C-alpha cells in the first residue's frame, strides 16, 4: 500500500452509503451492511433509536407504530446506519405481529454482527386500548460496559 492509498476501513464494500438507494419492499429484500468495529479491543455500547417505526397488522392491515431502542456491544463488526434505516423502514408494508417484528429485527442484527451483547426494547403504541411492549436480549449484559436505561417515556395506558 502506498502512502497515498488510505487503509481499507470496510467502507469500500458498502453498496448503499453515499449512493441513491431504493427503499426495500420488505425486510427480506433489505440489505443490512456492516463494517469493522473501530475499537475491537474495547467494550462500548452502541444505541439506535427509531421513534417512528411502522409495520402492519397481519390480520387487519392497519398500521402499527413503535418506538424502538436497539442497544449492542460490538465485537468485530458494527452495523452501517443507512442500511439499518432502510431495513427498519422496509417493515412499513410488512404484516407481522409486534413480537415477530421485534425479535426479527434483533435476531437479524445478531446474525449479521455476532455482537458481544444485544437487546431490543420495542415500545408499541396502543391499539385496541392496550400497548404491547417486546423485550429481547442475547443474554446477560457485560459487566464492564455502561448500559443506560432505555427511558422511553410512559403514556396513559402503560403501567
MOZIRA-V545870 format. One record per residue. N is the residue number from 1. RES is the residue in three letters. PSI is psi in whole degrees, 0 to 359 (999 if undefined). Layout:
n:N res:RES psi:PSI
n:N res:RES psi:PSI
This chain:
n:1 res:UNK psi:130
n:2 res:UNK psi:167
n:3 res:UNK psi:336
n:4 res:UNK psi:352
n:5 res:UNK psi:117
n:6 res:UNK psi:152
n:7 res:UNK psi:153
n:8 res:UNK psi:111
n:9 res:UNK psi:9
n:10 res:UNK psi:349
n:11 res:UNK psi:340
n:12 res:UNK psi:333
n:13 res:UNK psi:352
n:14 res:UNK psi:141
n:15 res:UNK psi:353
n:16 res:UNK psi:322
n:17 res:UNK psi:127
n:18 res:UNK psi:8
n:19 res:UNK psi:156
n:20 res:UNK psi:132
n:21 res:UNK psi:127
n:22 res:UNK psi:145
n:23 res:UNK psi:123
n:24 res:UNK psi:143
n:25 res:UNK psi:340
n:26 res:UNK psi:162
n:27 res:UNK psi:327
n:28 res:UNK psi:333
n:29 res:UNK psi:348
n:30 res:UNK psi:150
n:31 res:UNK psi:107
n:32 res:UNK psi:136
n:33 res:UNK psi:157
n:34 res:UNK psi:158
n:35 res:UNK psi:160
n:36 res:UNK psi:139
n:37 res:UNK psi:136
n:38 res:UNK psi:336
n:39 res:UNK psi:75
n:40 res:UNK psi:345
n:41 res:UNK psi:6
n:42 res:UNK psi:154
n:43 res:UNK psi:129
n:44 res:UNK psi:161
n:45 res:UNK psi:139
n:46 res:UNK psi:133
n:47 res:UNK psi:132
n:48 res:UNK psi:135
n:49 res:UNK psi:127
n:50 res:UNK psi:90
n:51 res:UNK psi:354
n:52 res:UNK psi:39
n:53 res:UNK psi:140
n:54 res:UNK psi:140
n:55 res:UNK psi:185
n:56 res:UNK psi:145
n:57 res:UNK psi:131
n:58 res:UNK psi:345
n:59 res:UNK psi:309
n:60 res:UNK psi:339
n:61 res:UNK psi:3
n:62 res:UNK psi:151
n:63 res:UNK psi:145
n:64 res:UNK psi:144
n:65 res:UNK psi:144
n:66 res:UNK psi:159
n:67 res:UNK psi:111
n:68 res:UNK psi:140
n:69 res:UNK psi:119
n:70 res:UNK psi:120
n:71 res:UNK psi:137
n:72 res:UNK psi:154
n:73 res:UNK psi:112
n:74 res:UNK psi:156
n:75 res:UNK psi:269
n:76 res:UNK psi:342
n:77 res:UNK psi:152
n:78 res:UNK psi:153
n:79 res:UNK psi:142
n:80 res:UNK psi:126
n:81 res:UNK psi:324
n:82 res:UNK psi:318
n:83 res:UNK psi:326
n:84 res:UNK psi:317
n:85 res:UNK psi:316
n:86 res:UNK psi:321
n:87 res:UNK psi:312
n:88 res:UNK psi:319
n:89 res:UNK psi:345
n:90 res:UNK psi:347
n:91 res:UNK psi:350
n:92 res:UNK psi:325
n:93 res:UNK psi:20
n:94 res:UNK psi:125
n:95 res:UNK psi:114
n:96 res:UNK psi:153
n:97 res:UNK psi:159
n:98 res:UNK psi:314
n:99 res:UNK psi:318
n:100 res:UNK psi:315
n:101 res:UNK psi:311
n:102 res:UNK psi:310
n:103 res:UNK psi:327
n:104 res:UNK psi:318
n:105 res:UNK psi:310
n:106 res:UNK psi:313
n:107 res:UNK psi:331
n:108 res:UNK psi:318
n:109 res:UNK psi:319
n:110 res:UNK psi:316
n:111 res:UNK psi:323
n:112 res:UNK psi:318
n:113 res:UNK psi:335
n:114 res:UNK psi:57
n:115 res:UNK psi:164
n:116 res:UNK psi:320
n:117 res:UNK psi:146
n:118 res:UNK psi:143
n:119 res:UNK psi:153
n:120 res:UNK psi:136
n:121 res:UNK psi:114
n:122 res:UNK psi:106
n:123 res:UNK psi:95
n:124 res:UNK psi:136
n:125 res:UNK psi:151
n:126 res:UNK psi:140
n:127 res:UNK psi:134
n:128 res:UNK psi:21
n:129 res:UNK psi:5
n:130 res:UNK psi:119
n:131 res:UNK psi:148
n:132 res:UNK psi:116
n:133 res:UNK psi:139
n:134 res:UNK psi:129
n:135 res:UNK psi:136
n:136 res:UNK psi:143
n:137 res:UNK psi:163
n:138 res:UNK psi:341
n:139 res:UNK psi:199
n:140 res:UNK psi:139
n:141 res:UNK psi:150
n:142 res:UNK psi:144
n:143 res:UNK psi:340
n:144 res:UNK psi:19
n:145 res:UNK psi:136
n:146 res:UNK psi:121
n:147 res:UNK psi:101
n:148 res:UNK psi:159
n:149 res:UNK psi:154
n:150 res:UNK psi:332
n:151 res:UNK psi:46
n:152 res:UNK psi:126
n:153 res:UNK psi:140
n:154 res:UNK psi:166
n:155 res:UNK psi:165
n:156 res:UNK psi:127
n:157 res:UNK psi:341
n:158 res:UNK psi:133
n:159 res:UNK psi:999
